[in-house]
């Protein structure tokens, strides 16, 4: 049985759990996928997204893949990084992660 054959049912279970609003159960299945496919960026992003929804921002940051440049996942990774910063109250960092911060700031005294 290939890794894809092993993970396909887990992806289905993860999506079903997420659609029911059960992020904790979805996370269990996603972590199983990640164990089988440690290089799977989509699984890592899904783990991070579920951890954010569960309020586990530090753990979400650790699971967020760092090597997404040049992949189709770069936008989602930046979005999730922005959510992590926002959750910590770091609005400037969140805006930078989202790519929305202006390059010049007005200096308020």
Secondary structure as UniProt FT lines:
FT   HELIX           3..19
FT   TURN            20..21
FT   HELIX           23..36
FT   TURN            38..39
FT   HELIX           41..53
FT   TURN            54..55
FT   HELIX           57..63
FT   TURN            69..70
FT   TURN            72..73
FT   HELIX           74..87
FT   TURN            88..89
FT   HELIX           91..98
//
